[in-house]
Structures are given as structure tokens and as C-alpha cells.
Amino acid sequence: MLRRCICASASWEVLAPRRGAGDVAPDGEPLSGTNGELGRRPADPSLNPAVDADPGRGEGIAQDPRFDADRDEIAGERQRADPSGTLRVACAHFTAMQLISPLLPDFLARYPLLRLELDINNHPVSLIGERIDVAIRITDNPEAGAIARRLGVCRSLLCAAPGWMRQHGPLTTPDDLQRHNCLLYSHFASQHWQFSDAQGREASVAVNGNLSAGISSLLLEAAVAGCGIAMLPELEARGAIASGTLEVVLPEWTPKALSVYGIYLSRDYQPDGLPLFLDALQRRLGEETGHG
């Protein structure tokens, strides 16, 4: 009996090495004193199956709080593997059509219990005020106070219709843009177009034009129609360039790329589908650009 009591006491010390006054044992028995003193705990381990359980079944540790945490983590992983509920996403028109729309069929089929709500707005929205779970933004300056997960890059091309270039002459340097009508994206804080070349030289040019818009697809259509030179997302301009309705201007100069971010407010309180959605979008960007 003495040997069994010593073993039981040692087992309890492993499970709860440092308990203070007023703690409660797994069987509901109050613990008193310090340094593991067990108060009125029964000396006979046969009265306490949580201590003297069959090691093969693992019952002696089933009530340890650490194992409760492990069990909760496993349950959380299972829930994330089969997410449900609603995920509210804010994004601009280009992001919705060129980045998110292509991944929707596979994503929604893979997670049939998840519902997506897209708030398509070319103006930044308040995550709290609009009850947005995540905003997808193309920027070099994600707002402070939020979590910004970088998903990839958005590359641009300088484009114009062949007819425009025949009428207005070729460009040899970025500075030549100052004598051309440029079609501007209205949400850029500064209308300076920035470039770099293969030798590492950089250029920043102040541009002007008679049309600005918050939707890049409208600028693309205007460029195709011969209204001027536009800096367009590469994903959006590819089709027109392939068909010959647009051509690349200053091909030896590369427009500055912008980062794509998923912006949200908390790592601890977020819908189950949020990290899965951002993972899918990051893969999409990697496939399209080749690297991030």
C-alpha cells in the first residue's frame, strides 16, 4: 500500500507540479496549502481513478488542462478544415474581377459551407464600420493599426493604341510622357509614374491628362479607343496586347510594382474561412506573376 501511495503522489506531482491554495483537483476535491500539498485528498489512490488509472488507456491524464487545450486545438483544426459561416471581403473592381473571380469556382466547391460576401468598392472602407472581415488592397502603404498580410505583387504595363503612337510619335525616355495625354487612375495620391530599367536607373515623371477614373477597365477601354497612354495592371492588359489593340510603350522601362495585401484587424477573432481565402488568393497571385 505504501508503495502505491508513493507512486500515486508522484503521478499527481507530474500532472500538477505547482498548485497553490484554493486550487481544485480534477475530481472536484479542494487543494490546500502550497508546494503540491493535497489537503484532504484521499490517501488511497483506488479512490481517485484520475491518478491511478491504467496507463495503457491514458485515463490518468485525460483531465489535465493541458490535454483539454490540445483537444480544443484539434477541434479547431477540424473546424478550419471544413469552415462555415460568412466571410465578408472588401475589394476594388479590378481585384474582384481579375484576382478573386477566377478562384471562386474551386474555392466555393472545396468549402461548400462557407458563404462569401464581396463588397466591391474602389474607395477604402472601414473594416469595423462596414463589418468587413478582410480588405484586399493594392498599395505600398497599408494602414497602421491593422494586420497586413502580403499576398503578392500587382505589376503594371504602360500601354497605348497603335494608332495613338503613329499619330503622336514614339517615346524614348519616361520624360517624353509629359508631352502625351495620360489616362490616370484617380485614387493614386500622386500622379507621378515611377519606372526602373535593367541597369537599375529609376525615373519618376509627373503626368497629366484629360481623363481620370477609379476603374482600371475603363482606362483600358479608353486607351484602346485611342484616347491616350494608360498605366494598366498587367493581368488586365494582357488580352488587348495579345490581340494587337494595345502595345507596350517604353518596353525597356518597367513601371513600379505594388504589393497586394489582405488587411484585417485580429489574429485571434476571425472567421474560419479567412486564412483559407487568403491562402487561395496568394496561390492565385503566385501562379499569375510567377513569384511574389
C-alpha positions as CSV (number, residue, x, y, z in Angstrom):
1,M,0.0,0.0,0.0
2,L,2.8,2.4,0.9
3,R,4.4,1.9,-2.5
4,R,1.2,2.5,-4.3
5,C,0.6,5.8,-2.4
6,I,4.1,7.0,-3.2
7,C,3.5,6.2,-6.9
8,A,0.2,8.0,-6.9
9,S,1.6,11.0,-5.2
10,A,4.4,11.2,-7.8
11,S,1.9,10.9,-10.6
12,W,-0.1,13.8,-9.3
13,E,3.1,15.9,-9.0
14,V,3.8,15.3,-12.7
15,L,0.3,16.4,-13.6
16,A,0.2,19.4,-11.3
17,P,3.6,20.3,-10.1
18,R,2.9,23.8,-8.7
19,R,-0.6,24.3,-7.3
20,G,-1.5,26.9,-4.8
21,A,-4.0,27.3,-2.0
22,G,-7.6,27.1,-3.1
23,D,-6.9,25.0,-6.3
24,V,-9.3,22.2,-7.2
25,A,-8.3,18.7,-8.1
26,P,-9.7,17.1,-11.2
27,D,-12.2,15.1,-9.1
28,G,-13.5,18.3,-7.5
29,E,-11.6,17.9,-4.2
30,P,-10.3,21.3,-2.9
31,L,-6.5,21.5,-2.7
32,S,-5.0,23.4,0.2
33,G,-1.5,24.7,1.1
34,T,1.4,25.2,-1.3
35,N,4.1,23.1,-3.0
36,G,1.6,20.5,-4.0
37,E,0.2,19.7,-0.5
38,L,-3.1,17.8,-1.2
39,G,-5.2,18.8,1.8
40,R,-8.0,16.4,2.4
41,R,-7.2,14.3,-0.7
42,P,-7.7,10.5,-0.1
43,A,-4.5,8.7,0.5
44,D,-5.8,5.5,-1.2
45,P,-5.3,6.0,-5.0
46,S,-8.0,3.5,-5.6
47,L,-10.5,6.2,-4.6
48,N,-9.0,8.5,-7.2
49,P,-9.1,6.9,-10.7
50,A,-7.7,10.1,-12.3
51,V,-4.4,9.4,-10.5
52,D,-4.2,5.6,-10.5
53,A,-5.6,4.8,-13.9
54,D,-4.5,2.2,-16.4
55,P,-1.5,3.8,-18.3
56,G,-2.5,1.9,-21.4
57,R,-5.8,3.7,-21.7
58,G,-4.3,7.1,-20.8
59,E,-7.1,7.8,-18.3
60,G,-4.7,9.3,-15.7
61,I,-4.1,12.3,-17.9
62,A,-7.4,12.8,-19.5
63,Q,-8.5,15.5,-17.1
64,D,-5.2,17.5,-17.2
65,P,-6.0,21.1,-18.5
66,R,-3.1,20.8,-21.0
67,F,-4.9,17.9,-22.7
68,D,-8.1,20.0,-22.8
69,A,-6.2,22.6,-24.6
70,D,-4.8,20.0,-27.1
71,R,-8.3,18.7,-27.6
72,D,-9.6,22.2,-28.3
73,E,-6.8,22.8,-30.8
74,I,-7.6,19.6,-32.6
75,A,-11.3,20.6,-32.8
76,G,-10.3,24.0,-34.1
77,E,-8.2,22.4,-36.8
78,R,-11.1,20.2,-37.8
79,Q,-13.4,23.3,-38.0
80,R,-11.0,25.2,-40.1
81,A,-10.7,22.3,-42.5
82,D,-14.5,22.5,-43.1
83,P,-15.3,26.1,-42.5
84,S,-18.8,27.5,-42.4
85,G,-20.4,30.9,-41.9
86,T,-20.0,34.1,-43.8
87,L,-16.8,35.8,-44.8
88,R,-17.1,39.5,-45.8
89,V,-14.4,40.7,-48.2
90,A,-13.9,44.3,-49.4
91,C,-12.0,44.9,-52.6
92,A,-11.8,47.2,-55.7
93,H,-13.3,46.3,-59.1
94,F,-10.0,45.1,-60.6
95,T,-9.3,42.9,-57.6
96,A,-12.7,41.3,-57.8
97,M,-12.7,40.6,-61.5
98,Q,-9.0,39.7,-62.1
99,L,-7.8,38.2,-58.8
100,I,-10.9,36.9,-56.9
101,S,-13.3,35.8,-59.6
102,P,-11.0,33.2,-61.2
103,L,-10.5,31.4,-57.9
104,L,-14.2,31.3,-56.9
105,P,-15.3,28.1,-58.6
106,D,-12.7,25.9,-57.0
107,F,-12.8,27.7,-53.6
108,L,-16.6,27.5,-53.2
109,A,-16.6,23.9,-54.3
110,R,-13.9,23.0,-51.8
111,Y,-15.7,24.7,-48.9
112,P,-19.4,24.4,-49.6
113,L,-20.5,25.5,-46.1
114,L,-18.7,28.8,-46.5
115,R,-20.5,31.9,-47.8
116,L,-18.6,34.8,-49.4
117,E,-19.9,38.4,-49.5
118,L,-17.9,40.7,-51.7
119,D,-18.2,44.4,-51.1
120,I,-16.8,45.9,-54.3
121,N,-15.9,49.5,-53.8
122,N,-13.0,51.5,-55.2
123,H,-12.8,53.6,-52.1
124,P,-11.3,52.2,-48.9
125,V,-13.9,51.1,-46.4
126,S,-14.0,51.0,-42.6
127,L,-13.4,47.4,-41.5
128,I,-15.3,48.0,-38.3
129,G,-18.0,50.3,-39.6
130,E,-18.9,48.1,-42.6
131,R,-18.4,44.8,-40.6
132,I,-15.7,43.7,-43.1
133,D,-13.6,40.6,-42.2
134,V,-10.8,41.4,-44.6
135,A,-10.0,44.0,-47.2
136,I,-7.8,43.2,-50.3
137,R,-5.8,46.2,-51.2
138,I,-3.1,47.1,-53.7
139,T,-0.9,49.6,-52.0
140,D,2.6,50.3,-50.8
141,N,1.3,51.8,-47.6
142,P,-1.1,49.5,-45.7
143,E,-2.8,51.4,-42.9
144,A,-1.4,51.4,-39.4
145,G,-3.3,49.7,-36.6
146,A,-4.3,46.7,-38.7
147,I,-2.7,43.4,-39.7
148,A,-1.4,43.4,-43.2
149,R,-0.6,40.0,-44.8
150,R,1.4,40.4,-48.0
151,L,-0.1,38.2,-50.7
152,G,2.0,39.1,-53.8
153,V,2.5,41.8,-56.3
154,C,0.5,43.7,-58.9
155,R,2.6,44.6,-61.9
156,S,1.7,47.2,-64.5
157,L,2.4,47.9,-68.1
158,L,2.4,51.3,-70.0
159,C,0.1,50.9,-72.9
160,A,-1.4,52.8,-75.8
161,A,-3.2,52.1,-79.1
162,P,-1.0,51.6,-82.1
163,G,-2.9,54.5,-83.8
164,W,-2.1,56.8,-80.9
165,M,1.6,56.0,-81.2
166,R,1.6,56.6,-85.0
167,Q,-0.1,59.9,-84.6
168,H,1.9,61.2,-81.7
169,G,5.3,59.7,-82.3
170,P,7.5,57.3,-80.3
171,L,8.8,57.8,-76.8
172,T,12.4,57.2,-76.0
173,T,12.5,58.2,-72.2
174,P,10.0,58.4,-69.4
175,D,10.2,62.2,-69.6
176,D,8.6,62.1,-73.0
177,L,5.3,61.2,-71.2
178,Q,5.0,64.9,-70.3
179,R,4.0,65.8,-73.9
180,H,1.4,63.0,-74.1
181,N,-2.1,62.8,-72.8
182,C,-2.1,60.2,-70.0
183,L,-5.1,58.4,-68.7
184,L,-4.9,58.5,-64.9
185,Y,-6.1,56.2,-62.1
186,S,-7.9,58.7,-59.8
187,H,-7.2,57.0,-56.5
188,F,-3.4,57.5,-56.6
189,A,-2.4,60.1,-54.1
190,S,0.2,61.5,-56.5
191,Q,0.1,61.4,-60.3
192,H,3.8,60.6,-60.7
193,W,4.5,57.4,-62.7
194,Q,7.6,55.6,-61.5
195,F,9.9,53.4,-63.5
196,S,13.2,51.4,-63.4
197,D,15.3,49.8,-66.1
198,A,17.6,46.9,-66.4
199,Q,20.6,49.0,-65.4
200,G,19.0,50.0,-62.1
201,R,18.2,53.5,-63.1
202,E,15.0,55.0,-61.7
203,A,12.7,57.7,-63.1
204,S,9.6,59.5,-61.7
205,V,7.5,61.6,-64.1
206,A,4.7,63.9,-63.3
207,V,1.9,63.1,-65.8
208,N,-1.3,64.9,-66.9
209,G,-4.3,64.1,-68.9
210,N,-7.9,64.8,-69.7
211,L,-9.4,61.6,-68.2
212,S,-9.1,60.0,-64.7
213,A,-11.2,57.1,-63.4
214,G,-11.3,54.8,-60.4
215,I,-11.9,51.7,-62.5
216,S,-8.9,50.4,-64.5
217,S,-11.0,48.6,-67.0
218,L,-12.5,52.0,-68.1
219,L,-9.0,53.3,-68.6
220,L,-8.1,50.2,-70.7
221,E,-11.1,50.8,-73.0
222,A,-10.2,54.5,-73.4
223,A,-6.6,53.5,-74.3
224,V,-7.9,51.0,-76.9
225,A,-10.1,53.8,-78.3
226,G,-7.0,56.0,-78.8
227,C,-7.6,58.5,-76.0
228,G,-4.1,58.4,-74.7
229,I,-1.4,56.4,-72.8
230,A,-2.5,54.4,-69.7
231,M,-0.6,52.5,-67.0
232,L,-2.7,49.3,-66.6
233,P,-2.5,46.2,-64.5
234,E,-0.6,43.6,-66.4
235,L,-3.3,41.0,-65.8
236,E,-5.9,43.3,-67.3
237,A,-3.9,44.5,-70.3
238,R,-2.7,41.1,-71.5
239,G,-5.6,40.3,-73.7
240,A,-5.6,43.7,-75.5
241,I,-1.8,43.4,-76.0
242,A,-2.2,39.9,-77.4
243,S,-4.9,41.0,-79.8
244,G,-2.9,44.0,-81.0
245,T,-5.4,46.6,-79.9
246,L,-2.8,47.9,-77.4
247,E,1.0,47.9,-77.5
248,V,3.6,48.4,-74.7
249,V,5.1,51.8,-74.5
250,L,8.7,52.2,-73.3
251,P,9.2,48.5,-73.0
252,E,12.8,48.9,-71.6
253,W,11.3,50.8,-68.6
254,T,9.4,48.8,-66.0
255,P,6.6,50.5,-64.0
256,K,6.9,50.2,-60.3
257,A,5.0,47.2,-58.9
258,L,2.7,47.5,-56.0
259,S,2.1,44.9,-53.2
260,V,-1.2,43.2,-52.7
261,Y,-2.3,42.9,-49.0
262,G,-5.0,41.2,-47.1
263,I,-5.8,43.6,-44.3
264,Y,-7.8,42.5,-41.1
265,L,-8.0,43.5,-37.5
266,S,-7.3,40.5,-35.3
267,R,-5.4,37.2,-35.4
268,D,-7.5,35.7,-32.6
269,Y,-11.0,36.6,-33.6
270,Q,-11.5,35.8,-37.3
271,P,-13.8,33.7,-39.4
272,D,-12.6,30.1,-40.1
273,G,-12.5,30.8,-43.8
274,L,-10.3,33.9,-43.6
275,P,-6.8,32.2,-43.7
276,L,-8.1,29.7,-46.3
277,F,-9.3,32.5,-48.6
278,L,-6.0,34.5,-48.2
279,D,-4.1,31.3,-48.9
280,A,-6.1,30.7,-52.1
281,L,-5.5,34.3,-53.2
282,Q,-1.8,34.1,-52.6
283,R,-1.6,31.0,-54.7
284,R,-3.5,32.7,-57.5
285,L,-1.1,35.7,-57.4
286,G,1.9,33.3,-57.4
287,E,0.6,31.5,-60.4
288,E,-0.1,34.6,-62.4
289,T,3.1,36.5,-61.6
290,G,5.5,33.6,-61.2
291,H,6.8,35.0,-57.9
292,G,5.7,37.4,-55.2
